[in-house]
Amino acid sequence: MKMFVISDNVDTLTGMRLAGVDGVLAHTREEFSRALEAAVKDPSNGVVLLTEKFGRDYPDLVNGAKLSSAPLPLILDVPDRHGSGRRPDFITGYVEEAIGLKL
């Protein structure tokens, strides 16, 4: 099994390729949709990495792919070269939400 990345910028894609991860570049919804569908259908892909921008911009496509691709490939969001789009205390907020207590 291999990893595959779908990136919205050349720098992240280049960095992943230098690490031995194959992938494609997508800028529009249509390009992303085609790339995601092809990546999910490829039986050699065990993990599909998506830059966080896709999860924010196209949650319907990402969630649909996650629901239809069980158990493999595993589909994960990764930060791009600009860093994570999450707020600095996102882990604390996640835990507070999960247990229902203010930490």
C-alpha positions as CSV (number, residue, x, y, z in Angstrom):
1,M,0.0,0.0,0.0
2,K,1.1,3.5,-0.7
3,M,0.3,7.1,0.2
4,F,-1.1,9.6,-2.3
5,V,-1.5,13.3,-1.9
6,I,-3.9,15.8,-3.5
7,S,-2.6,19.3,-3.0
8,D,-3.8,22.8,-3.8
9,N,-0.2,24.2,-4.1
10,V,3.0,23.2,-5.8
11,D,5.2,23.6,-2.7
12,T,3.3,21.0,-0.7
13,L,3.2,18.6,-3.6
14,T,6.9,19.0,-4.3
15,G,7.7,18.4,-0.6
16,M,5.6,15.3,-0.5
17,R,7.2,14.0,-3.7
18,L,10.6,14.5,-2.3
19,A,9.5,12.3,0.6
20,G,8.5,9.6,-1.8
21,V,4.7,10.3,-1.9
22,D,3.1,10.5,-5.3
23,G,0.3,13.0,-5.9
24,V,-1.5,15.5,-8.1
25,L,-2.2,19.2,-8.0
26,A,-5.8,20.4,-8.1
27,H,-7.1,24.0,-8.1
28,T,-10.8,23.8,-9.0
29,R,-13.7,21.8,-7.5
30,E,-13.8,19.7,-10.6
31,E,-10.1,18.9,-10.6
32,F,-10.3,18.0,-6.9
33,S,-13.4,15.8,-7.4
34,R,-11.8,13.8,-10.3
35,A,-8.5,13.4,-8.4
36,L,-10.2,12.3,-5.2
37,E,-12.4,9.8,-7.0
38,A,-9.4,8.3,-8.9
39,A,-7.3,8.1,-5.7
40,V,-10.1,6.4,-3.7
41,K,-10.7,3.9,-6.5
42,D,-7.0,3.0,-6.8
43,P,-6.5,-0.2,-4.7
44,S,-2.8,0.5,-4.2
45,N,-3.6,3.6,-2.2
46,G,-3.7,2.9,1.6
47,V,-3.7,6.6,2.7
48,V,-4.9,9.6,0.7
49,L,-3.6,12.9,2.1
50,L,-5.5,16.1,1.3
51,T,-4.3,19.7,2.1
52,E,-6.6,21.3,4.7
53,K,-8.0,23.8,2.2
54,F,-10.0,21.0,0.5
55,G,-11.6,20.0,3.7
56,R,-12.7,23.6,4.3
57,D,-13.8,24.4,0.8
58,Y,-15.4,21.0,-0.3
59,P,-16.5,19.2,2.9
60,D,-19.3,17.5,1.0
61,L,-16.8,15.8,-1.4
62,V,-14.3,14.9,1.4
63,N,-17.0,13.5,3.7
64,G,-18.7,11.6,0.9
65,A,-15.3,10.0,0.0
66,K,-14.6,9.1,3.6
67,L,-18.0,7.5,4.0
68,S,-17.8,5.5,0.7
69,S,-14.2,4.3,1.0
70,A,-14.3,2.3,4.2
71,P,-12.1,0.7,5.4
72,L,-9.4,1.8,2.9
73,P,-8.0,4.2,1.8
74,L,-7.7,6.3,5.0
75,I,-8.4,9.9,4.0
76,L,-6.5,12.5,6.1
77,D,-6.3,16.3,6.0
78,V,-2.7,17.7,6.4
79,P,-1.5,21.2,6.8
80,D,0.1,22.8,3.8
81,R,3.2,25.1,3.8
82,H,1.2,27.9,5.3
83,G,0.5,25.8,8.4
84,S,-2.7,24.6,10.0
85,G,-5.9,26.6,9.6
86,R,-6.9,25.6,13.2
87,R,-6.9,27.9,16.1
88,P,-4.0,27.4,18.6
89,D,-6.1,25.9,21.3
90,F,-8.1,23.5,19.0
91,I,-7.1,20.4,21.0
92,T,-8.4,21.9,24.3
93,G,-11.6,22.9,22.5
94,Y,-12.0,19.4,21.0
95,V,-11.6,17.8,24.4
96,E,-14.0,20.3,26.1
97,E,-16.6,19.6,23.4
98,A,-16.2,15.8,23.7
99,I,-16.5,15.6,27.5
100,G,-18.8,18.6,28.0
101,L,-16.6,20.2,30.6
102,K,-14.7,23.5,30.5
103,L,-11.0,22.9,31.1
